[in-house]
C-alpha cells in the first residue's frame, strides 16, 4: 500500500509541475513528512532533488515549445541559487532543535520549518488569486528597479532554502508580476529556475545527510513521467484557469499544513 501511495504521489507531483510550473514541491514535502514519515530536514533535501530532476526534464520539453525565456530565467536564477546554496549548506543545519520555548509553549525546529513553509505558501496563493488591476505598461516599466528585483529574488532563495521547496509557488508570481511574462511562459521559465535552484540547493545538503539514492531515483523517475503528461494536458487550459488552479491548490495545502502542525 505504501508503494502505491509513493508512486501515485510521485505521478501527481510531476503532473502538477507540468501543468502549473509549481506545486510539485508543495506536495513533495507533505507527502515525505506525513505519509512516508521522513524527518522534515531530510524531506526538504529529498524534495529539492526530486523536484530538481523533474523540473529539468520539464524544462527541456518547454524549451522545444518556446515557453522558456532564458534571459529572464538566468536573471532570476543566479541570485536565488547563491542564497539557496548558502541556506542549505550552513543555515538550515545550524537552526537549534528547540527553536522557541517558554513555560507553556515549545516550537521545535521541525514545526518551525513546516509552519514557515505553510505561511509562505498562503501569501503566494493570495497573490495569484488576486484579480490584477489594470495598470499602464509605461508606468510599470518606470517603476521596475533591477537592483530591487535581484534583492527580492535573493530573499526568495533564502526562503526556498529554508523550506526545501523548488519555489515555483514563489517564482511564478515574481515572473508574472515583475517580469510581466504571460502565465505559460512564466510556467516554462519557472521550471528552468526551479531545476537550477533545487539541484544547487541539494548539493549543499549532500555532505550533511545520508542519502537513499535508490528511493530518490525511483521517485524522480515516476515524477518525470508525470510532468510529461502534465505539460501535454496544459494545452487544454487557458492562462486564467491555470493561474486560478495554481493559486487554489497552494492555498488548500497551506491551510492543511497549518492545521496539522498547530492544531492536531
Secondary structure, DSSP 8 states (H G I E B T S, - for coil): -HHHHHHHHHHHHHHHHHHHS--HHHHHHHIIIIIS---HHHHHHHHHHHHHHHHHHHHHHHHHHT---HHHHHHHHHHHHHHHHHIIIIIGGGS-SEEEE-SS-EEEHHHHHHHHHHHHHHHHHHHHHS------HHHHHHH--HHHHHHHHHHHHHHHHHHT---HHHHHHHHHHTS---HHHHHHHHHHHHHHHHHHHHHTTTTTS---HHHHHHHHHHHHHHHHHHHHHHTTS-HHHHHHHHHHHHHHHHHHHHHHHHT-
